[in-house]
Amino acid sequence: MQTQGLMLDSYSLASSLSACGAIGFSQLGDQIHGYIIKTGKFNEFVQNALIDMYAKCGFVHSAYKIFEKIKEKSVVTWNSMVFGFSQNGYSVEAITLFDQMFMNCVKMDKVTFLSVIQACSHLGYLEKGKWIHHKLIINGLMEDSYLDTALTDMYSKCGDLQMAHEVFDRMSERSIVSWSALIAGYGKHGQINAAIQEL
């Protein structure tokens, strides 16, 4: 587009960054970032795309530097960073950021909760996971197969198999991932017969 003399707008830049993130092409993402700095085409849409791109490419610290510089953060901005931390194994940082959202009264959505539940699952933080589950219910964000699967996985990995089964039984639609999370939980905690019975 540039070689043809066309100006890149925010949508084109964000879409290009999203594509870079999807395939892990950080080198091109860096070049686009440089162009954005040079032209001053910073807005929320582009900034969120930069955070997402760097996080998906594994450069979490670069993503966080951009996140920190944003004064007015939307829920999308927060979610991009929480998800980036969680997906790159920075589970403690994801939970810490979630706590900051809660303290700052940022309205959370399903994406927020999904990312932080996965972080609790990775760390085995049962009590924190229960607290987050409670907040989910208060916010009226239940009845979602992805969240229920994440909760089943979290409770299973943390050893609360009764609660894992309660969440699982409540699901209207169960995927292979849901079944696998429950069965793996039984297997992990030595209840092989119970795992076989679920097959």
URWO-V912842 format. One record per helix or strand of 2 or more residues. SS is the DSSP state (H for helix, E for strand). FROM is the first residue (numbers start at 1). LEN is the number of residues. If there is no record, write none. Layout:
ss:from:len
SS:FROM:LEN
SS:FROM:LEN
This chain:
ss:from:len
H:2:3
H:10:14
H:26:14
H:44:13
H:60:10
H:75:13
H:91:13
H:110:14
H:126:13
H:145:14
H:161:10
H:176:13
H:192:7
